[in-house]
Amino acid sequence: MTDPMTASVPGSVTDSANSAANSVAAPAAVKIAYSDVEVGTELPARSFPVDRAALVRYAGASGDFNPIHWNEKFAKEVGLPDVIAHGMFTMAEAIRVVTDWTGDPGAVVEYGVRFTRPVVVPNDDRGAVIEVSGKVAAKLDDNTVRVDLTATSAGQKVLGMSRAVVRLG
């Protein structure tokens, strides 16, 4: 990866550790047919609550124990407003809108984002919320579509150029 603010995951995407326990239940998965999708088709939007406990669980699963993700004093000492969510955690939550829509995480054949702002996670009863919406931006070859995602937290865009290529039935 040449740009440290960009992440890309080819192939299938897996869910973030224990994030299902911290989000609103997804609607039942339905297989989506390529012929039923048009440019502009909107995917069901989702909200993903994030608290400090979720960040600690993700750190354990990912092996990323950087203190900016769990130690408020350290995060503030290095110039952050508070503890921030892992970028890959945020990325994983965002792709869930697509995998819930397709009903098959293996349908994601390409996924990339640009990290634009951190998700700040205060140590209170509310934590943070990542709001994600998606829209089919292009119909491609081989029964694939490009889905553009929008991810925000606290009213600010946290992922830019968030795009997935998905193979549909």
N, CA, C and O of each residue as an XYZ file, in Angstrom:
676
protein
N       0.849     -1.163      0.000
C       0.000      0.000      0.000
C       0.901      1.234      0.000
O       1.725      1.388      0.902
N       0.764      2.107     -0.983
C       1.617      3.275     -1.055
C       1.071      4.451     -0.275
O       1.847      5.274      0.211
N      -0.214      4.553     -0.142
C      -0.833      5.656      0.590
C      -1.333      5.128      1.927
O      -2.240      4.297      1.949
N      -0.765      5.589      3.053
C      -1.183      5.054      4.350
C      -2.611      5.418      4.724
O      -3.145      4.875      5.691
N      -3.236      6.309      3.995
C      -4.614      6.691      4.288
C      -5.612      5.904      3.458
O      -6.807      6.193      3.501
N      -5.149      4.920      2.706
C      -6.013      4.136      1.833
C      -5.889      2.668      2.188
O      -4.795      2.186      2.478
N      -6.997      1.959      2.166
C      -6.976      0.522      2.418
C      -7.742     -0.173      1.314
O      -8.721      0.358      0.789
N      -7.292     -1.354      0.970
C      -7.926     -2.127     -0.080
C      -7.909     -3.589      0.309
O      -6.891     -4.094      0.782
N      -9.007     -4.266      0.118
C      -9.100     -5.676      0.455
C      -9.664     -6.423     -0.735
O     -10.875     -6.389     -0.954
N      -8.813     -7.111     -1.529
C      -9.345     -7.910     -2.630
C      -9.952     -9.205     -2.101
O      -9.586     -9.663     -1.019
N     -10.865     -9.788     -2.843
C     -11.458    -11.058     -2.443
C     -12.573    -10.857     -1.444
O     -13.117     -9.760     -1.318
N     -12.910    -11.910     -0.742
C     -14.024    -11.827      0.191
C     -13.634    -11.036      1.430
O     -12.462    -10.931      1.789
N     -14.658    -10.483      2.069
C     -14.457     -9.661      3.245
C     -15.117    -10.352      4.422
O     -16.233    -10.858      4.303
N     -14.433    -10.377      5.557
C     -15.010    -10.973      6.750
C     -15.501     -9.896      7.687
O     -15.101     -8.735      7.595
N     -16.359    -10.292      8.575
C     -16.947     -9.383      9.531
C     -15.946     -9.003     10.607
O     -15.031     -9.774     10.895
N     -16.101     -7.836     11.204
C     -15.220     -7.435     12.291
C     -15.581     -8.216     13.550
O     -16.717     -8.654     13.727
N     -14.584     -8.378     14.417
C     -14.745     -9.204     15.610
C     -15.844     -8.677     16.519
O     -15.827     -7.520     16.940
N     -16.787     -9.541     16.809
C     -17.842     -9.255     17.768
C     -18.687     -8.039     17.433
O     -19.442     -7.586     18.294
N     -18.604     -7.491     16.239
C     -19.351     -6.274     15.941
C     -20.852     -6.534     15.872
O     -21.644     -5.615     16.078
N     -21.248     -7.751     15.591
C     -22.678     -8.052     15.530
C     -23.340     -7.795     16.873
O     -24.507     -7.406     16.928
N     -22.605     -8.010     17.953
C     -23.151     -7.778     19.276
C     -23.356     -6.299     19.552
O     -24.050     -5.938     20.502
N     -22.760     -5.434     18.733
C     -22.822     -4.003     18.979
C     -23.575     -3.250     17.898
O     -23.394     -2.039     17.769
N     -24.407     -3.915     17.122
C     -25.118     -3.212     16.068
C     -26.568     -3.653     16.027
O     -26.951     -4.680     16.587
N     -27.355     -2.845     15.350
C     -28.755     -3.166     15.143
C     -28.817     -4.382     14.232
O     -28.064     -4.477     13.264
N     -29.702     -5.299     14.537
C     -29.794     -6.526     13.747
C     -30.067     -6.222     12.279
O     -30.860     -5.342     11.944
N     -29.396     -6.965     11.422
C     -29.552     -6.782      9.976
C     -30.849     -7.440      9.521
O     -31.300     -8.421     10.113
N     -31.437     -6.900      8.477
C     -32.620     -7.565      7.918
C     -32.212     -8.908      7.327
O     -31.046     -9.119      6.993
N     -33.175     -9.810      7.200
C     -32.882    -11.119      6.627
C     -32.277    -10.961      5.232
O     -32.749    -10.158      4.427
N     -31.240    -11.728      4.962
C     -30.542    -11.636      3.680
C     -31.397    -12.222      2.564
O     -32.027    -13.267      2.725
N     -31.405    -11.540      1.452
C     -32.125    -11.978      0.264
C     -31.135    -11.941     -0.886
O     -30.398    -10.967     -1.038
N     -31.111    -12.994     -1.700
C     -30.226    -13.001     -2.862
C     -30.690    -11.942     -3.856
O     -31.873    -11.851     -4.184
N     -29.740    -11.148     -4.327
C     -30.035    -10.081     -5.272
C     -29.613    -10.531     -6.666
O     -28.490    -10.998     -6.857
N     -30.501    -10.394     -7.630
C     -30.186    -10.763     -9.009
C     -29.677     -9.536     -9.767
O     -30.202     -8.434     -9.609
N     -28.667     -9.740    -10.577
C     -28.084     -8.669    -11.398
C     -29.157     -7.979    -12.240
O     -29.144     -6.758    -12.392
N     -30.080     -8.763    -12.783
C     -31.130     -8.208    -13.654
C     -32.122     -7.323    -12.888
O     -32.828     -6.515    -13.492
N     -32.172     -7.475    -11.567
C     -33.101     -6.687    -10.756
C     -32.506     -5.375    -10.263
O     -33.195     -4.589     -9.612
N     -31.232     -5.131    -10.567
C     -30.531     -3.963    -10.031
C     -30.291     -2.953    -11.145
O     -29.923     -3.317    -12.262
N     -30.500     -1.701    -10.830
C     -30.233     -0.606    -11.771
C     -29.275      0.380    -11.116
O     -29.161      0.421     -9.891
N     -28.588      1.172    -11.931
C     -27.780      2.258    -11.398
C     -28.702      3.162    -10.596
O     -29.769      3.546    -11.075
N     -28.307      3.497     -9.405
C     -29.127      4.318     -8.522
C     -29.861      3.524     -7.456
O     -30.411      4.107     -6.522
N     -29.879      2.189     -7.581
C     -30.519      1.360     -6.560
C     -29.856      1.637     -5.209
O     -28.636      1.548     -5.074
N     -30.670      1.969     -4.223
C     -30.139      2.263     -2.887
C     -30.185      1.017     -2.023
O     -31.176      0.287     -2.015
N     -29.108      0.783     -1.299
C     -29.034     -0.317     -0.352
C     -29.622      0.159      0.968
O     -29.578      1.353      1.262
N     -30.176     -0.752      1.774
C     -30.693     -0.338      3.085
C     -29.564      0.235      3.946
O     -28.522     -0.395      4.124
N     -29.790      1.427      4.470
C     -28.804      2.086      5.339
C     -28.750      1.377      6.689
O     -29.727      0.765      7.122
N     -27.608      1.467      7.341
C     -27.419      0.836      8.654
C     -26.704      1.790      9.598
O     -25.964      2.670      9.159
N     -26.926      1.615     10.886
C     -26.222      2.344     11.941
C     -25.484      1.329     12.789
O     -26.047      0.308     13.186
N     -24.203      1.618     13.068
C     -23.372      0.709     13.842
C     -22.841      1.411     15.079
O     -21.923      2.225     14.979
N     -23.406      1.108     16.255
C     -22.881      1.690     17.486
C     -21.473      1.156     17.778
O     -21.182     -0.015     17.533
N     -20.612      2.022     18.301
C     -19.241      1.644     18.653
C     -18.964      2.158     20.054
O     -19.128      3.348     20.325
N     -18.546      1.273     20.940
C     -18.131      1.717     22.270
C     -16.708      1.232     22.535
O     -16.127      0.512     21.723
N     -16.158      1.632     23.668
C     -14.774      1.280     23.979
C     -14.586     -0.236     24.101
O     -13.537     -0.764     23.734
N     -15.591     -0.922     24.608
C     -15.479     -2.378     24.742
C     -15.327     -3.039     23.372
O     -14.558     -3.989     23.223
N     -16.055     -2.542     22.375
C     -15.930     -3.091     21.014
C     -14.520     -2.873     20.478
O     -13.977     -3.738     19.791
N     -13.924     -1.721     20.786
C     -12.563     -1.440     20.319
C     -11.548     -2.368     20.972
O     -10.602     -2.809     20.319
N     -11.735     -2.665     22.243
C     -10.821     -3.585     22.930
C     -10.959     -4.991     22.353
O      -9.958     -5.677     22.148
N     -12.198     -5.425     22.088
C     -12.399     -6.738     21.472
C     -11.761     -6.784     20.092
O     -11.127     -7.776     19.731
N     -11.925     -5.710     19.317
C     -11.328     -5.674     17.977
C      -9.802     -5.693     18.074
O      -9.138     -6.357     17.278
N      -9.253     -4.978     19.033
C      -7.795     -4.987     19.225
C      -7.313     -6.407     19.482
O      -6.297     -6.829     18.931
N      -8.031     -7.139     20.309
C      -7.657     -8.523     20.594
C      -7.740     -9.410     19.369
O      -6.878    -10.262     19.156
N      -8.767     -9.217     18.566
C      -8.937    -10.043     17.370
C      -7.926     -9.683     16.284
O      -7.448    -10.558     15.562
N      -7.602     -8.402     16.170
C      -6.724     -7.947     15.084
C      -5.253     -7.907     15.482
O      -4.371     -7.906     14.623
N      -4.995     -7.875     16.781
C      -3.614     -7.732     17.245
C      -3.129     -6.291     17.222
O      -1.949     -6.036     17.462
N      -4.020     -5.341     16.937
C      -3.656     -3.926     16.897
C      -3.977     -3.290     18.244
O      -5.096     -2.839     18.487
N      -2.965     -3.266     19.116
C      -3.148     -2.721     20.450
C      -2.605     -1.299     20.583
O      -2.235     -0.879     21.679
N      -2.555     -0.558     19.477
C      -2.098      0.821     19.541
C      -2.941      1.555     20.581
O      -4.170      1.505     20.514
N      -2.312      2.234     21.540
C      -3.080      2.871     22.620
C      -4.017      3.990     22.169
O      -4.868      4.406     22.956
N      -3.902      4.490     20.953
C      -4.868      5.501     20.496
C      -6.265      4.915     20.378
O      -7.244      5.655     20.287
N      -6.364      3.572     20.379
C      -7.653      2.899     20.246
C      -8.262      2.501     21.584
O      -9.364      1.953     21.614
N      -7.563      2.764     22.706
C      -8.150      2.377     23.987
C      -7.741      3.265     25.158
O      -8.383      3.221     26.207
N      -6.677      4.078     25.005
C      -6.165      4.876     26.114
C      -6.409      6.360     25.836
O      -5.720      6.971     25.019
N      -7.392      6.925     26.521
C      -7.777      8.313     26.291
C      -6.624      9.279     26.551
O      -6.398     10.199     25.765
N      -5.900      9.078     27.637
C      -4.774      9.965     27.978
C      -3.734      9.952     26.857
O      -3.267     11.010     26.434
N      -3.375      8.784     26.384
C      -2.380      8.675     25.319
C      -2.893      9.322     24.028
O      -2.165     10.064     23.370
N      -4.146      9.037     23.673
C      -4.717      9.594     22.441
C      -4.659     11.118     22.464
O      -4.302     11.743     21.466
N      -5.006     11.709     23.586
C      -4.986     13.173     23.696
C      -3.559     13.710     23.677
O      -3.312     14.782     23.124
N      -2.615     12.981     24.272
C      -1.213     13.415     24.270
C      -0.625     13.474     22.864
O       0.280     14.267     22.605
N      -1.126     12.650     21.963
C      -0.608     12.667     20.583
C      -1.465     13.542     19.660
O      -1.300     13.512     18.441
N      -2.378     14.319     20.248
C      -3.119     15.303     19.468
C      -4.483     14.897     18.982
O      -5.116     15.646     18.239
N      -4.959     13.737     19.377
C      -6.307     13.314     18.983
C      -7.327     13.865     19.974
O      -6.973     14.136     21.121
N      -8.578     14.038     19.566
C      -9.585     14.561     20.491
C      -9.983     13.563     21.574
O     -10.463     13.956     22.637
N      -9.786     12.278     21.306
C     -10.156     11.205     22.232
C      -9.708      9.898     21.589
O      -9.028      9.912     20.563
N     -10.079      8.782     22.177
C      -9.812      7.472     21.591
C     -10.516      7.397     20.239
O     -11.621      7.914     20.076
N      -9.865      6.750     19.269
C     -10.477      6.606     17.945
C     -10.599      5.131     17.577
O      -9.811      4.296     18.020
N     -11.597      4.832     16.764
C     -11.797      3.463     16.277
C     -10.692      3.109     15.289
O     -10.161      3.985     14.607
N     -10.351      1.846     15.213
C      -9.411      1.347     14.215
C      -9.983      1.618     12.824
O     -11.181      1.445     12.599
N      -9.141      2.038     11.907
C      -9.594      2.271     10.538
C     -10.187      1.023      9.919
O     -11.220      1.085      9.253
N      -9.534     -0.113     10.138
C     -10.036     -1.357      9.546
C     -11.357     -1.792     10.192
O     -12.173     -2.449      9.546
N     -11.567     -1.433     11.449
C     -12.846     -1.697     12.104
C     -13.943     -0.897     11.389
O     -15.002     -1.432     11.061
N     -13.673      0.382     11.155
C     -14.634      1.241     10.471
C     -14.930      0.704      9.074
O     -16.081      0.653      8.641
N     -13.867      0.306      8.381
C     -14.001     -0.249      7.037
C     -14.866     -1.518      7.050
O     -15.716     -1.706      6.180
N     -14.642     -2.373      8.034
C     -15.408     -3.616      8.144
C     -16.887     -3.345      8.427
O     -17.761     -4.007      7.866
N     -17.161     -2.380      9.291
C     -18.557     -2.063      9.571
C     -19.251     -1.548      8.308
O     -20.399     -1.903      8.040
N     -18.556     -0.713      7.536
C     -19.168     -0.138      6.332
C     -19.538     -1.213      5.312
O     -20.616     -1.149      4.721
N     -18.676     -2.189      5.096
C     -18.959     -3.208      4.067
C     -20.133     -4.104      4.466
O     -20.707     -4.791      3.622
N     -20.481     -4.094      5.732
C     -21.623     -4.901      6.169
C     -22.916     -4.490      5.471
O     -23.807     -5.320      5.287
N     -23.032     -3.221      5.079
C     -24.217     -2.792      4.326
C     -24.309     -3.593      3.025
O     -25.397     -3.995      2.610
N     -23.171     -3.819      2.394
C     -23.140     -4.569      1.132
C     -23.370     -6.054      1.379
O     -24.178     -6.673      0.687
N     -22.676     -6.636      2.350
C     -22.818     -8.078      2.584
C     -24.216     -8.424      3.083
O     -24.738     -9.493      2.767
N     -24.826     -7.533      3.859
C     -26.209     -7.765      4.278
C     -27.148     -7.705      3.075
O     -28.100     -8.481      2.991
N     -26.889     -6.803      2.160
C     -27.718     -6.631      0.963
C     -27.605     -7.840      0.034
O     -28.611     -8.329     -0.480
N     -26.386     -8.317     -0.176
C     -26.203     -9.446     -1.092
C     -26.550    -10.773     -0.442
O     -26.932    -11.717     -1.133
N     -26.424    -10.861      0.871
C     -26.652    -12.119      1.561
C     -25.460    -13.057      1.483
O     -25.546    -14.208      1.911
N     -24.331    -12.568      0.931
C     -23.163    -13.430      0.745
C     -21.885    -12.591      0.815
O     -21.577    -11.869     -0.133
N     -21.135    -12.673      1.923
C     -19.875    -11.927      2.009
C     -18.904    -12.281      0.883
O     -18.080    -11.452      0.495
N     -18.994    -13.501      0.357
C     -18.121    -13.925     -0.733
C     -18.441    -13.250     -2.061
O     -17.679    -13.377     -3.020
N     -19.565    -12.531     -2.125
C     -19.929    -11.824     -3.357
C     -19.069    -10.575     -3.561
O     -18.985    -10.055     -4.673
N     -18.435    -10.097     -2.494
C     -17.571     -8.912     -2.604
C     -16.265     -9.355     -3.243
O     -15.526    -10.156     -2.670
N     -15.977     -8.828     -4.442
C     -14.760     -9.220     -5.152
C     -13.680     -8.147     -5.075
O     -12.514     -8.408     -5.369
N     -14.077     -6.936     -4.678
C     -13.107     -5.849     -4.543
C     -13.701     -4.817     -3.594
O     -14.900     -4.542     -3.630
N     -12.846     -4.247     -2.743
C     -13.327     -3.242     -1.785
C     -12.170     -2.345     -1.415
O     -11.082     -2.821     -1.089
N     -12.402     -1.058     -1.464
C     -11.370     -0.103     -1.088
C     -11.988      1.155     -0.516
O     -13.112      1.525     -0.855
N     -11.236      1.805      0.354
C     -11.689      3.053      0.965
C     -10.496      3.993      1.108
O      -9.341      3.592      0.965
N     -10.807      5.233      1.390
C      -9.810      6.204      1.816
C     -10.280      6.687      3.193
O     -11.418      7.125      3.357
N      -9.383      6.599      4.173
C      -9.727      7.051      5.519
C      -9.636      8.578      5.546
O      -8.556      9.137      5.355
N     -10.771      9.256      5.783
C     -10.800     10.713      5.720
C     -10.804     11.375      7.093
O     -10.179     12.421      7.270
N     -11.489     10.795      8.057
C     -11.533     11.303      9.431
C     -11.677     10.102     10.366
O     -12.262      9.083      9.999
N     -11.140     10.234     11.565
C     -11.303      9.124     12.510
C     -12.704      9.111     13.129
O     -13.382     10.136     13.195
N     -13.111      7.935     13.577
C     -14.337      7.795     14.361
C     -13.926      7.961     15.824
O     -13.273      7.090     16.398
N     -14.315      9.081     16.413
C     -13.981      9.378     17.803
C     -14.976      8.650     18.697
O     -16.189      8.761     18.521
N     -14.435      7.893     19.674
C     -15.286      7.072     20.540
C     -15.119      7.523     21.995
O     -14.195      7.084     22.680
N     -16.015      8.400     22.466
C     -15.911      8.874     23.847
C     -16.237      7.757     24.844
O     -16.917      6.785     24.515
N     -15.745      7.921     26.044
C     -15.982      6.941     27.107
C     -17.218      7.371     27.898
O     -17.122      7.837     29.033
N     -18.367      7.202     27.271
C     -19.637      7.533     27.913
C     -20.643      6.427     27.612
O     -20.282      5.387     27.063
N     -21.877      6.647     27.964
C     -22.902      5.623     27.745
C     -23.282      5.460     26.280
O     -23.878      4.451     25.903
N     -22.942      6.449     25.446
C     -23.351      6.424     24.044
C     -22.258      5.948     23.099
O     -22.568      5.296     22.103
N     -21.001      6.246     23.370
C     -19.933      5.907     22.438
C     -20.097      6.698     21.155
O     -20.343      7.903     21.191
N     -19.964      6.033     20.031
C     -20.111      6.664     18.721
C     -21.041      5.807     17.871
O     -21.362      4.672     18.224
N     -21.461      6.363     16.761
C     -22.284      5.619     15.811
C     -21.710      5.871     14.419
O     -21.425      7.008     14.044
N     -21.546      4.788     13.665
C     -21.132      4.890     12.267
C     -22.391      4.681     11.429
O     -23.025      3.628     11.498
N     -22.743      5.688     10.641
C     -23.918      5.632      9.761
C     -23.429      5.299      8.354
O     -22.532      5.965      7.838
N     -24.011      4.274      7.731
C     -23.547      3.842      6.410
C     -24.729      3.691      5.461
O     -25.746      3.086      5.799
N     -24.573      4.252      4.266
C     -25.548      4.062      3.200
C     -24.795      3.676      1.941
O     -23.590      3.904      1.833
N     -25.507      3.093      0.995
C     -24.864      2.672     -0.244
C     -25.793      2.793     -1.423
O     -27.017      2.772     -1.291
N     -25.174      2.923     -2.591
C     -25.949      3.057     -3.820
C     -25.189      2.388     -4.954
O     -23.967      2.508     -5.045
N     -25.920      1.676     -5.828
C     -25.301      1.084     -7.004
C     -24.914      2.229     -7.939
O     -25.767      2.993     -8.394
N     -23.606      2.334     -8.218
C     -23.100      3.431     -9.035
C     -22.874      3.012    -10.484
O     -22.887      3.852    -11.383
N     -22.664      1.705    -10.715
C     -22.404      1.241    -12.082
C     -22.715     -0.243    -12.191
O     -22.485     -1.009    -11.255
N     -23.242     -0.640    -13.348
C     -23.382     -2.058    -13.677
C     -22.194     -2.411    -14.556
O     -21.962     -1.766    -15.578
N     -21.443     -3.428    -14.165
C     -20.215     -3.814    -14.845
C     -20.404     -5.155    -15.551
O     -21.516     -5.678    -15.622
N     -19.320     -5.699    -16.065
C     -19.359     -7.000    -16.738
C     -19.462     -8.141    -15.733
O     -19.308     -7.932    -14.530
N     -19.720     -9.332    -16.225
C     -19.721    -10.560    -15.422
C     -20.657    -10.497    -14.216
O     -20.313    -10.970    -13.133
N     -21.837     -9.914    -14.406
C     -22.824     -9.820    -13.327
C     -22.292     -9.103    -12.094
O     -22.668     -9.438    -10.971
N     -21.423     -8.122    -12.294
C     -20.914     -7.351    -11.166
C     -21.457     -5.922    -11.213
O     -21.789     -5.390    -12.273
N     -21.533     -5.328    -10.029
C     -21.934     -3.933     -9.894
C     -20.936     -3.238     -8.969
O     -20.312     -3.870     -8.118
N     -20.800     -1.921     -9.154
C     -19.997     -1.139     -8.215
C     -20.956     -0.428     -7.283
O     -21.880      0.262     -7.713
N     -20.714     -0.610     -6.003
C     -21.514      0.050     -4.977
C     -20.646      1.115     -4.321
O     -19.540      0.830     -3.862
N     -21.147      2.333     -4.280
C     -20.470      3.420     -3.577
C     -21.109      3.555     -2.204
O     -22.333      3.606     -2.076
N     -20.266      3.611     -1.182
C     -20.734      3.713      0.190
C     -20.445      5.095      0.759
O     -19.454      5.730      0.399
N     -21.303      5.544      1.635
C     -21.080      6.767      2.398
C     -21.101      6.386      3.866
O     -22.069      5.800      4.351
N     -20.024      6.722      4.575
C     -19.925      6.409      6.005
C     -19.638      7.696      6.768
O     -18.686      8.416      6.465
N     -20.473      7.970      7.758
C     -20.296      9.165      8.577
C     -20.353      8.800     10.055
O     -20.900      7.767     10.441
N     -19.779      9.670     10.861
C     -19.898      9.570     12.311
C     -19.889     10.991     12.852
O     -19.067     11.813     12.445
N     -20.784     11.272     13.749
C     -20.926     12.614     14.332
C     -21.088     13.660     13.226
O     -20.582     14.777     13.341
N     -21.791     13.294     12.163
C     -22.073     14.223     11.083
C     -20.927     14.476     10.127
O     -21.042     15.323      9.242
N     -19.816     13.756     10.285
C     -18.664     13.959      9.408
C     -18.354     12.692      8.635
O     -18.447     11.586      9.169
N     -17.988     12.861      7.381
C     -17.628     11.734      6.527
C     -16.325     11.119      7.053
O     -15.325     11.818      7.220
N     -16.346      9.798      7.314
C     -15.161      9.129      7.857
C     -14.456      8.240      6.843
O     -13.298      7.870      7.042
N     -15.141      7.894      5.761
C     -14.528      7.132      4.672
C     -14.821      7.850      3.362
O     -15.950      8.267      3.105
N     -13.800      7.986      2.552
C     -13.976      8.565      1.230
C     -13.656      7.512      0.185
O     -12.982      6.524      0.478
N     -14.136      7.718     -1.026
C     -13.863      6.782     -2.120
C     -14.150      5.344     -1.683
O     -13.430      4.423     -2.068
N     -15.171      5.155     -0.902
C     -15.530      3.834     -0.392
C     -16.362      3.120     -1.449
O     -17.522      3.456     -1.690
N     -15.726      2.111     -2.082
C     -16.354      1.424     -3.204
C     -16.145     -0.074     -3.108
O     -15.087     -0.554     -2.701
N     -17.182     -0.795     -3.493
C     -17.093     -2.252     -3.541
C     -17.583     -2.735     -4.896
O     -18.554     -2.206     -5.436
N     -16.920     -3.728     -5.438
C     -17.408     -4.426     -6.625
C     -17.983     -5.730     -6.128
O     -17.333     -6.469     -5.388
N     -19.217     -6.012     -6.541
C     -19.967     -7.140     -6.014
C     -20.494     -7.984     -7.164
O     -21.046     -7.453     -8.129
N     -20.325     -9.300     -7.061
C     -20.869    -10.222     -8.063
C     -22.259    -10.669     -7.594
O     -22.422    -11.191     -6.491
N     -23.249    -10.450     -8.458
C     -24.624    -10.805     -8.139
C     -25.039    -12.032     -8.941
O     -24.383    -12.413     -9.911
N     -26.132    -12.636     -8.518
C     -26.641    -13.840     -9.177
C     -27.356    -13.550    -10.456
O     -27.837    -14.470    -11.117
